[in-house]
Amino acid sequence: MKPTLDNLDQWLFDSVEGNLSQEQQELLDQFFAQNPELSLEQDAWEQTSYTAAPITFEPKAALYHKRKFSQNYYYAAAALLVLLFAWSYTFKQEAHVASAAKMYAAKPSILKNLNQQKKHFTPIQAAPLLTTTSTFVADNFPNLQITPVSLFSSSTTSTFTTTTTENDLLSLRFPNLINGYRTDLRFEYLAGIEVENNRNKNYHWPAIQRMSQFAQKELGLSNNQSYDLLLPGKSNIDANISSVGSQSQTRFQSASMARTGTQQEQALLGQRISLDGYARNLKAGFGLQANYMQYAGAAITDFEIGFIAAPKLMLTRQLIIEPAARFRMGSRQVNSAKLEQLSFIEFQNSDLREINIDSTQGIGRRLFYRDLDLSLAVQTPILFASAQLENVFKHFDYAMGNEQNPQNSRAPQQLTLALGTQYASRNEKMRLSPYLLFTSNRLQTQFHAGVQLNINKWQFGLNMGNNQQYQAAIGYFGRHTALLLQSCQQQLLTVNSPSFLHQLTFRIYSQNSRQARRYISL
């Protein structure tokens, strides 16, 4: 913008205030050079400049003035308290005197009524009452024999010749004799409730009481699609790739693993990194994986990346289908010097390979491969089921020698089936998730039964397999981070004694989105 006759005042004001840059000041000077008749305007603006006197502020503490209370306030408060106390004491005394006066005034009338009852007391005619009762029972219960017994003598004209003390006792006890109630018993004793409860409390152990309270809590069968399936050497995504995008959040995960208690041929070190999330506009979940595995002391090293796509399909409001596909590509590198010292290598998932090297021929150092994994999961409000097939194309992965026609030169396919559910409390602070797993490849078939327990921010997991395999996990889940430790005892194909596989997982995740999830309707 350049200075003109319309905006000249704005330019002069900014010039006086020092708000113009060097280039803008040059434009203003050029404008006055072209229009010398406007120099008076510039002089007038320069003369109107005003420099305000500096203002000094006192410290902030000086702005707050504490109000001083004189001693008169304290004297007045003490006098008020004394007056209130004296008034309350006088009021209580007057009420007590009034109640006592009423009681003394009512005593003569009570004594007068008692004396009149002594003079005019007559016995109760019990015979008509017993006769009526006997007639009613005889009509309704003919087989029941009743012998009426009179509470008083048969003579209705007899009089009582008792002393004054006996008459007083009779007048006080007679109503209790008629109605038959014991006024000294409470309802709980009559019902037999309180006495029995107090007696049983002494035999309840704290553990039994806690179990009873746990059983009384409201637990419901539910499925919120948050599982950490335990499988040796696999993360929760590797165990079920359809879980990508099951929740409306973004997750970053790093899993480190190591296999110990073995010989050099079974040694294993690995690192898995993944990033996955849910794309609401695309109605699908997407994930990216990067794996680094080192076998037999770096005799064979695998580098691999994978891309996961898991669209979310809705058949009905209660039935959701989650197909998923993972495209993997990587390279397998070989250290021939270390490989010649071995006779076999046992990879993951019970994949055993023999090593045959012909020293007269050369051996390759690197092998590239690619393959595809497929998965299908079904989510319902009460349970989930999934099926997953890895290495659909059975890619060529033979790097254990230099044979021309080796056996088992392709990656084995592995089938994984899962079925599970969840029991969740109303406040979602506790969840119990049992599940069943079935895995099978060309060398081994396994059955697993596992359970996951979430209590507040803690997670516990347990998995048992049929081939002497036991796996346990414990984790802490914070607001945006989580740490999960897994340990597995497994029986390898080449070792008689059990080996151990440990895995440490660190996660960073966002909060679940509050926006409604979108699904592809069929």
N, C-alpha and C positions, 0 to 999 in steps of 0.2 A: 504494500500500500504506500502511495506517495502523498505528500502534503498537497492539498488543494484549498480553494477558498472556503469550501464547505466544512472541512475538518481542520482548519488552521488553528482554531482555538484549542482543540485537543492536542495537536502537536506542540503548541507553545506551552501548554500546561505540563505535558510530559517532559519538555526540555527544561523548564524551570525546576521541576521536581527531580531531574536527573534520571528519568526512566528510559531515555533513548539510548540505543546502542551507538557505536561510532559510525556505522553506515547510515543509520537513520538521521544522526546529527548532520552528516554531510549532505544528505538529501534536503534537509531543512535549510541549510546554508545556501545550497544551489537555488532553492525556491525563492529566497529573499534576494539573491543576486539577480534573478530574472524579474523580480517584482520589487524594485527599490521603494515604491510608494508605500509598501506595507512595513517598512522598518519601524514606523511609529508604533505599530501594534506590538512588535517585539520589545521595544523599549518599555512600553506600558506593562507588559507581563513581567519583565525583569524587575520593575520597581515594586510590584505587588508581592514580591517574595517575602515571606514571614518566617522568622526563626523563633521557634518556641523555646521558652526557658526550660532548662532540664528539670525534671521532677525526680525528687529523691523519695523513695518509699521507706518507711520505717520497717524494722524487722517484723516478720509475721507474728511473732509472739506478742509484740506490743499492741497488735490489733485486738487481742482478746483481753478484755478487762474482767477480772474476777470480782464478783459482787461480794462485798464484805458484809458479813452478818454480825450485828452487834449482840451483846450479851442479853439484851432485852428479849430477843427471839427465843433463846434457850430457856429463860425464866418463864415466858408465856407457855412454851410447850410443856414444861414440867408441871405448871399449875393446871393445865388442861388434863394431863394424865391423872393427876390427883383427884380432880373433880369427877372424871369418868369412873375411877375406881370406887370413890365414895358413893356415887349414884347407883352403880351396879350392886354394891353390898347392901345398900338400903332397900333396893327393890327386892332382892332375894329374901331379906328379913321380913318384909311386909307380906310377901307371898306365903312364907312359911307360917306366919301368925294367922293369916286368913284361913289356910287349910286346916290348922289345928282348931280354930274356932268352929268351923263347920263340923268337924268330927265330934267335938264335945257337945254341940247343939243337937246332933242326931242321936246321941247315946240314950237319953231318956225315952225317946219313942221306941227304940229297939228293945230296951228293957221292958217297957210297957207291953209290947206285942208278945214277948216271951212269956210274961206272967199270964196274959190272957190265954195263950196256947196251953199252958199248964192246967188251967181251970177247965177249959172246954175241950180237952183232948178226948177223942173217941177212937176205938180201934177200927181198922179197915175191914170191910166185909170181903174176905178172901174167897168165900164160897162161891159167889156168882162168877167171879173171874175164873176160878178153877173149873167151874161147870161149863162155861162158854168155851174154854180152851179144850176141855175133854171132848166136847161135842164136835168141835172142828177137827180134831185129830182123829176121832172115831169115824167121821164121814170120809175123810181122805185117806186114812191108813187103817183099814178094818182089821188087819192082822196084828196090829200093835196093841199090846196090853198096857193099860195105863192105870196106875193107882194114885189118885190124887192125894196129896198131902197138904194139909192146911198149915199155914205158917203160924196161925194163932189157935187158940182154943175154940172148941165148937160152940161155946156159949157166946152169943153176940152181945149179951147184956152185962158181961163181966166188966169190971172197972179196974183201972190201974192204981195200985197203992204203992207208988214208988216215991223215993225221996226227990228233993229238988235237984240234986246232982245227977241222978239217973235220968230225970226228964230232960235236963240240959244236954246230956250226951245223946239221948234218943233223938231230940230235935235236930242235932247236928249230923248224926249218922244216918238218919232215916232216908234222905234223898239218895245217898249212895246205895242203899239197900234196894231201892226201887229201880233205878236205872241200870245198875249192874256194871258201870264203867269204873275203871281205875284211873283216877286223875293224875297219878304219879308216874304214868308211863307216857313216853313220847311216841310219835308216829313211827320213827325209825326203829324203835325197839319192838313195836307191835308188828311191823312188816318184816323184821329180821334182816335189815339191810346194813345198817351202820355197824352193828356188832360183827357181822360176818366179814365186812370189808376190812375193819380194823384188825380182825383176827388173821385174815389172809395176807395182809401187807407184810407181816413178819416173815412169810415164806417166799416172797418175791425177790429174786436176785436182780441186781441192776442190769445185767446183760439181757435177761428175759424181759424186763420192762422196756428196754430200748427196742428189742425186736418186736414187741407188741405195739409200741408206738409207731414203728416203721410200717408194720402191716396195716395199721389203721389210716395211714396217709393215703390221699387220693392219688392212685397211679392209674394211668390209662395207656392203652395200646396206641402208639403213634409212630410216625416216621417223618423226621425232619431232614433226612438225607445228609446227615453229617456222620461219616464213619471213617475210622482208621483201621482198615482191615490189615491184620498182621500176617505177612508172608515173609519168609527168610530172604534177605537181600533185595527187597522191593519196598518202594515207598507206597504211600496210600494211592498215589496216582497210577503207579505201575500195576498195582493190584486191581485197579478198576479205572480205566481211562475214561469211562462214561461219567465219572464224578466231576470232571472238569466243567465248571459252570453250573453245578447243581445248586450252589448258593450265590446270591447276588453280592459278591465281593471279589476283590483282587488279592491274590496270594503269591508271595515269593517264598520259596522253600529251598533249603540246602540240607542235604543228607550225606553224612560221612559214615562209611562202614569199613569194618575190618574183620577178617576171619582168623581166629587164633586156635591154638591147641592142635595144629596140624603139621604135616611135613611141608617141604618146599613145594611139592607138586600141588598142594591144596591151598597155598597161601593166596590171600585176596585182599586188595585194598581198592576202595572206590569212592567216588564223589559224584553226587547227582544234584543238579541245580534245575529248578523249574520255575516258571512264571505262568500263571493261568488266571482267568477271570471270566466274567459273564458279560456279553454284549447285548444290551436290552433291545437295541434297534434291529440287530441281526437275529435275535431270538435264538442264540446259540452260545456255547462256551468255547473258548479258544485257549490253547496252551502251547508253551515253548519249553523244550527240555534240552539239557546238555549233560552228557554222562562221560565220565572218565573212569575206566576200570583197568586194574593192573593185576595180572595173574602170574603165579609162580615166580615171585621176585622180579617182576618186570621182564620175564621171558616173552610174554605176549601182552601188549597194551592196546586197548580199544578206546577210540575217540568216536563219539556219536552225538548227533543232534536229532531232535524229533519235533514234529509239528502235529498238534492235536486239534481236531474240530469235532464238536459234539452238539449238534442241533437238538432243540427241545421240542418234541412233538406232543400234542394233546389230543388223545382220542376222546376222552370224556373229562369231566371236571375232577373225576377221581382216579383217572388212569393216564399216566404220562410215560411216554416212550423216549428213551435217550440213546439213540445210536451214536457211535463215535468211531473215528478212524484216526490212526496215528501213522504218519509217514516218517520212517527213520532212514537215515543215511549216515555212514561213518567209514572209518578206516581201521584196519587191524595191522599193527606193526609188530615185527618179530625181531628178537635179539638172538641171532643164530648161535652165538657163543654160549649163552645161558640155556638155549633150547637143547643143544646137543648133550647136556648133562642130565636131562630128564628123560623118563620113559613114558610118562603120561601126564596129562593135565586134567583136573576136574574143575569145570566152569560152574556157573550158577545153574540152578534148576535141574540138578542131577544130570549134567551134560559131561560125560566122560569121553576123552579123546586120547588115543594112543599116538605116540611120536615115533615116526620112522623116517630117518634121514640117511640118504645115500651120500657118503662123504665124497664120492667121485664126481658128484654133480653139484651145481650151485643151488642155492635156496633163496627164495624171494624175501624181501624185507617189508613190503607193504601190500595190503589188499584192501580195495575199496568195495563197499557193498551198499545195498539199499533194500528195504523191505517194508511191509505194511502189516499193521495190527488192526483188528476189528473188534468191536465190542457192542453189546446191546443190553441196556438196562431198562427195567420196568419199575416205576415208582407208583405206589398206592399209599393211601393214608395210613395203612397198618403194616405194610411190609414192602421189601424191595427184593428184586431178583436180577441177576446179571449173568451174562455169558461172554467170555472173551477168548479170542484166538490170536496168538502171537506167531509171527513169522509165516504169514499166509503164503508167500512166494518161496519159502525155504531157500533163502539166498545162499550162495556159495561162500563159505567162511573157512575153508581148509587152509590153515597156515602153520600146521604142525609138522611139516616135513616137505619132501620134494618127490613124492610118489606120483606116477603118471595117472593111475586110476585108484585113488585112495577110497577106502570105505568111510562112511559117515562124513562125507565132505560138505554136507549142507546143514544149515542151522535147523535144529529140531523144532517142530511145532509144539506149542504148549496150550492146552485148553484149561480154562479156569471158570468154574461155576460158583456162584455165591447166592446165598439166600439168608435173609435176616430181617429183624424187626427191632422195635424200640419200645420200652416202657418209660414214659416220661411223667414226672410230677406236674401238678398244675402250674407251679411257678417256674418250671423248666430249669430249676437248679439241680435237679438230679435226673439222670437218664441211665437206663440199663439197656444195653444193645447186644443181644445174643445173635450169633450168625454161624452159618455152616459154609465150608469151602471144600471144593473138589478140584484137584490139579492132576494133570496127566500129560506125560510126554512118552517118548519111545522107550525110556529106560525105567520109569518109575511112576506109580500112581499113588496119590496121597489123599487122605481124608482129614479135614481139620474141623475142629469145633472151638469157637472162640467167643469171648464176651468182652464188652467194653463198658466201663462204669465211669460216668461223669458226675462229680459232686462239686458243686460250685465251680471253682477254677481248676480243679484237679481232675486228671484223667488216668484211669488204670485199665490195663488190657491184659488178657490172658488168652493163649492159643495152645491147643494140644493136637498133635498129629499122631497117625497110627504107626509111623516109622521112628519111634522113640524121639519124637520132636516136641520140644516144649519152648514156648516163647512168652515173655512177659514184657510189659511196657508201663512206664509211668511218665506223666507229663504235666506241665503247668501251663495253663492258657491264660494270658493276660488280656488286656484290652486290644492291643495291636500286635503282640508278639507271643510266641509259644516256644517251649522247649520240650522235646519228647525223646526219651531214652528207651531203646529196645535192646533186649538180649535174648538170644536164641541158642538152645542146645539142639544140635541136629546130628544125625548119623549119616556121614558121607558114604558113598559107594565103595571107596578105596581104603577106609579106615575102620578098624574094629572098635576103637574107643570113640566116644562122642567128641565132637568139636563145637566151638562156640563162635557165634557171629554176633557182633555188637554194632549197633547203629545209633547215631545221634542226629536228630533232626531239629533244625531251627527254622521258624516260620515268622514271616511278617505279613500281616493281612489288614485289610481295611474293615470298617464296620459294614454290616449288611445294609444294602440300600433299602430305603423305605418305599421306593416306587414299586408298583405292582409288576410282577414278572410277566413277560410276554412269551407266548408259545405259538408254534406253527400248528394251526388247526387243520385237521384232515377231514 
